Amino acid sequence: MTSGKGQPRLRDQVRQVIRTRHYSIRTEKSYWYWIRYFIRFHDLRHPAEMGEREVRAFLTWLATERNVAAATQNQALNALVFLYARVLEAPLGEIGDVVRAKRPARLPVVLTHAEARAVIDRLDAPYWLMASLMYGAGLRLTECARLRFKDVDVSRQIITVRDGKGGKDRTTLLPTPLVAPLRDHTERMVAERRSNGAATRVPVTLPYALKRKYPHAATSLQWQWLFPSDNVCSDDDGNLVRHHLHVSSVQKAVRAAVRASGVGKPAGCHTFRHSFATELLRRGTDIRTVQELLGHADLRTTQIYTHVLGKGFAGVVSPLE
C-alpha cells in the first residue's frame, strides 16, 4: 500500500519511524497488526483519507462486536494515535464518545511455593531453568527469553533486564539456588560453541542501532542468547541469524507442566511472576523493594498483590470469631 505518488509503502513508513525511535520489535509487530486491522475494517481505505470518525467507529466495534479486553482496545488506540501523529504527521483530534471495553477488577492467579515447585519440577531443560528465573527473579517471559550472557552477573548475583516493558532497564536478584545451574548451562553452551568452530557460528539478532555500531557483537560471546533457538532465520537483509527461544514453546511446556502437576489453577508463565511478588510480600519484603524488582512505574500496580494476600484486612476480626 502506498501513501501517494512517489511515497514509500505505509508499512515501510511505519517501520522506519518505529526503528528511528528504537521501539521494540514486539511493539512494531503489534502496532502494524492494529494499523492493518483498521485499514481492512474500512475496506482498504488509506488512513490518510480517514480521521477521528473512522477511528472512533473502529474502537467502538472492537468493544461491542469483538468483545475485546480494555487493554486490547487501548493497544489498538495507541497504535492509531502513533500512526497519525508520528507517521502521517496529522495528529488525531477529539475522538469523542468511544464505547470503552470494560476493565474487570480481577485478582491475579498465584501459586504457593509448593505449587510453583511442583510445576517447575515437571519441566525439562531449558524450560525448568526459565520457569525458575521467572519465579525466583520475577521476570516476565519475554524478559527471560531475551537474556544474554552479559545480562547475568553470577559473582554479584544480579540479573539486568534490558529494554523491559515500557523500554526500561532494571536489575533484579539472581537466586542463590540458580547460580550453579546457570553456570553449568553457560559453560555447556560455551563448550558447544568452541567445538563448532568460528566458521559455523551463526550471529545472533541485535537491536538495530547496535548492529550498525558494533558489527562484530553479533558473534561475540557476551551478546549470545542465554536460551537460543535451535533454528536459524533470516533478518531484513536476508542474512542468517539466530533468535532466542520462541516464547510460545515455553508457554506450551508450562501449560503441560501445570496440567501434569495437578495444582488445579489456570496458571501460565506470568503466574510465576505474580507468585514471586506475593511470596516476597508474604515473607515481609518492603513493597517499595518489590516494586523496583518487578519494574512497576506505579506503586498501585504492585499493591494488587497485597489484596491477594489479604493484607488489607490486617487487624479486622470476623464476627464469627
C-alpha positions in Angstrom: 0.0 0.0 0.0 1.3 3.4 -1.0 0.6 6.7 0.6 0.7 8.7 -2.6 2.7 9.0 -5.8 6.4 8.6 -5.1 5.8 7.8 -1.4 7.1 4.6 0.2 4.6 2.0 1.3 2.8 2.7 4.5 4.3 -0.5 6.0 7.8 0.8 5.3 7.0 4.3 6.7 5.7 2.8 9.9 8.8 0.6 10.2 11.2 3.5 9.6 9.6 5.7 12.2 9.4 3.0 14.8 13.0 2.0 14.4 14.2 5.5 14.4 12.6 5.8 17.8 14.1 2.5 18.9 10.8 0.8 19.8 11.0 -2.9 20.4 10.2 -5.4 17.7 7.2 -6.6 19.6 5.8 -3.0 19.6 6.5 -2.8 15.9 4.6 -6.0 15.2 1.7 -5.0 17.5 1.3 -1.5 16.0 1.3 -2.8 12.4 -1.2 -5.5 13.3 -3.7 -2.9 14.5 -3.0 -0.5 11.7 -3.6 -3.2 9.2 -6.8 -4.3 11.0 -8.0 -0.7 11.0 -7.4 -0.4 7.2 -9.2 -3.7 6.5 -12.1 -2.7 8.7 -12.6 0.3 6.5 -12.5 -1.6 3.2 -8.8 -0.9 2.5 -9.1 2.8 2.6 -5.8 4.6 3.2 -5.5 6.1 6.8 -4.7 9.5 5.3 -8.2 9.6 3.8 -9.7 8.9 7.3 -9.7 10.5 10.7 -11.3 10.7 14.1 -14.7 9.4 13.0 -13.3 6.2 11.5 -11.0 5.6 14.5 -14.0 6.0 16.8 -16.0 3.6 14.8 -13.3 1.0 14.8 -12.6 1.2 18.5 -16.3 1.0 19.3 -16.7 -2.0 17.1 -13.8 -3.7 18.9 -15.6 -3.3 22.2 -19.2 -4.0 21.1 -18.8 -6.7 18.4 -15.4 -8.3 19.1 -15.7 -8.0 22.9 -12.0 -7.3 23.3 -10.5 -6.6 26.7 -9.9 -3.0 27.8 -6.1 -3.4 27.5 -6.5 -4.7 23.9 -8.7 -1.7 22.9 -6.1 0.6 24.4 -3.4 -1.1 22.5 -5.3 -0.5 19.2 -5.8 3.2 20.2 -2.1 3.6 20.9 -1.2 2.2 17.5 -3.6 4.5 15.7 -2.5 7.6 17.7 1.1 6.7 16.8 0.2 6.3 13.1 -1.5 9.6 12.8 0.8 11.7 15.0 4.2 10.2 14.1 3.9 8.6 10.6 1.2 10.7 8.8 2.0 13.8 10.9 -1.7 14.5 11.2 -2.5 14.1 14.9 -6.0 12.9 15.8 -8.2 15.5 17.4 -11.0 14.7 19.8 -12.1 11.1 19.2 -15.3 11.6 21.2 -17.6 9.1 22.8 -15.9 5.8 22.1 -17.6 2.8 23.7 -14.9 1.6 26.1 -14.2 -2.0 26.8 -14.8 -2.9 30.4 -11.8 -3.5 32.6 -12.9 -6.0 35.2 -11.3 -5.9 38.6 -9.7 -9.3 38.9 -7.0 -10.5 41.2 -4.1 -12.4 39.6 -3.8 -16.2 40.0 -0.9 -17.1 42.2 0.8 -20.3 43.2 2.0 -21.3 46.6 5.7 -22.1 46.9 4.9 -25.8 46.9 2.7 -25.5 43.8 5.3 -23.5 41.9 8.0 -26.1 42.7 5.6 -28.9 41.6 5.2 -27.2 38.2 8.9 -26.4 37.7 9.9 -30.0 38.7 7.8 -31.3 35.7 9.7 -29.2 33.2 12.6 -30.4 31.0 15.7 -28.3 30.2 15.9 -25.4 29.4 12.3 -24.7 30.4 12.7 -25.6 34.1 15.5 -23.1 34.3 13.5 -20.4 32.6 10.5 -21.0 34.9 12.8 -20.9 37.9 14.0 -17.5 36.8 10.5 -16.2 36.3 9.5 -17.4 39.7 12.8 -16.7 41.5 13.6 -13.3 39.9 10.2 -12.0 38.9 11.0 -11.9 35.2 8.4 -11.6 32.5 8.5 -14.4 29.9 9.9 -12.1 27.2 12.5 -10.7 29.6 13.6 -14.2 30.4 13.8 -15.3 26.8 15.8 -12.2 25.9 18.5 -12.7 28.4 22.1 -12.6 27.0 25.3 -13.8 28.6 26.2 -10.2 29.6 23.0 -9.7 31.5 23.8 -12.3 34.2 26.3 -11.3 36.8 26.9 -14.6 38.8 29.5 -13.1 41.1 27.2 -10.3 42.3 24.0 -12.4 41.8 22.3 -9.7 39.7 20.3 -10.0 36.6 20.0 -7.0 34.3 16.8 -6.7 32.4 17.3 -4.8 29.1 14.5 -3.0 27.3 11.8 -4.3 29.6 8.1 -3.2 29.5 8.0 0.4 28.5 11.5 0.2 27.2 13.0 0.4 30.7 16.1 -1.3 32.1 16.2 -2.6 35.6 18.1 -5.1 37.8 16.7 -7.9 39.9 18.2 -10.6 42.0 19.7 -13.9 40.9 18.6 -16.5 43.3 21.4 -18.5 45.0 19.9 -21.9 44.1 20.2 -20.9 40.4 23.8 -19.8 40.4 25.3 -23.3 39.9 22.7 -24.4 37.3 23.2 -21.2 35.3 26.9 -21.6 35.5 26.6 -25.2 34.2 24.2 -24.0 31.5 26.5 -21.3 30.2 29.7 -23.5 30.4 27.9 -26.1 28.4 26.9 -23.6 25.7 30.5 -22.2 25.6 31.9 -25.7 25.1 29.5 -26.4 22.3 30.3 -23.0 20.7 34.1 -23.8 20.8 33.6 -27.3 19.4 31.6 -25.9 16.4 34.3 -23.5 15.4 34.2 -19.9 14.3 33.3 -20.7 10.7 30.0 -22.3 11.7 28.8 -19.7 14.2 25.6 -18.0 13.3 25.3 -14.4 14.5 22.5 -13.6 16.9 19.9 -10.9 16.4 20.8 -7.5 17.7 18.9 -4.2 18.2 19.0 -2.1 15.1 21.5 0.6 16.1 23.9 -1.8 17.8 24.1 -4.0 14.7 25.5 -1.0 12.8 27.6 0.4 15.6 29.2 -2.9 16.7 29.3 -5.2 13.6 31.2 -7.9 15.4 29.0 -8.0 18.5 26.6 -10.5 16.9 29.2 -13.2 17.1 30.8 -12.3 20.4 30.2 -14.4 23.4 28.7 -11.7 25.6 25.9 -11.0 23.2 24.8 -14.6 22.8 21.3 -15.6 23.9 21.1 -17.4 27.2 18.3 -19.5 25.7 18.9 -19.6 22.0 16.6 -21.2 19.4 17.7 -24.4 17.7 16.7 -23.0 14.4 18.0 -20.0 12.4 16.1 -17.4 10.5 16.7 -14.6 8.0 16.9 -10.9 9.0 15.6 -8.0 7.0 18.8 -8.1 4.9 18.5 -11.8 4.1 21.4 -12.9 6.4 21.0 -16.0 8.6 20.7 -15.1 12.3 19.8 -16.9 15.5 17.0 -15.7 17.6 16.1 -16.6 21.2 13.8 -19.4 22.1 10.3 -18.6 21.0 8.0 -17.7 23.9 5.2 -19.9 22.5 7.3 -23.0 23.1 7.9 -22.0 26.7 4.2 -21.3 27.2 3.2 -24.7 25.8 5.7 -26.5 28.0 4.5 -24.6 31.2 0.8 -25.3 30.4 1.6 -29.0 30.1 3.5 -29.0 33.4 0.6 -27.2 35.1 -1.8 -29.9 34.0 0.6 -32.7 35.0 1.2 -31.1 38.4 -2.5 -31.2 39.3 -2.4 -27.8 41.0 -5.9 -27.1 39.7 -5.3 -23.5 38.8 -5.4 -21.7 35.4 -1.7 -20.9 35.7 0.8 -19.9 33.0 4.2 -18.3 32.6 3.1 -14.9 34.0 1.7 -16.7 37.1 5.4 -17.3 38.2 5.9 -13.5 38.3 2.7 -13.0 40.3 3.8 -15.7 42.7 7.3 -14.1 43.1 5.7 -10.9 44.2 3.2 -12.5 46.6 5.9 -14.7 48.2 8.2 -11.7 48.8 5.4 -9.7 50.4 4.3 -12.7 52.5 7.9 -13.1 53.8 8.0 -9.4 54.8 9.8 -7.7 51.9 9.1 -4.0 51.7 6.6 -3.2 49.0 8.8 -0.5 47.5 11.5 -3.1 47.0 9.1 -5.4 45.4 8.0 -2.6 43.1 11.6 -2.0 42.0 12.3 -5.7 41.4 9.2 -6.0 39.3 9.9 -2.8 37.4 6.5 -1.2 38.1 6.3 2.5 37.5 3.2 2.9 39.7 3.1 1.5 43.3 -0.6 0.9 42.8 0.2 -1.8 40.3 2.3 -3.6 43.0 -0.4 -3.1 45.7 -2.7 -5.6 43.9 -0.6 -8.3 45.5 -1.4 -7.1 49.0 -5.1 -7.8 48.1 -4.1 -11.3 47.0 -2.6 -11.9 50.4 -5.5 -10.2 52.3 -3.1 -7.8 54.0 -5.6 -5.1 53.5 -7.7 -6.8 56.2 -4.9 -6.8 58.9 -6.4 -6.2 62.3 -10.0 -6.9 61.2 -11.8 -9.5 63.2 -14.7 -11.5 61.7 -18.0 -11.6 63.6 -17.7 -15.4 63.7 -14.6 -15.0 65.8 
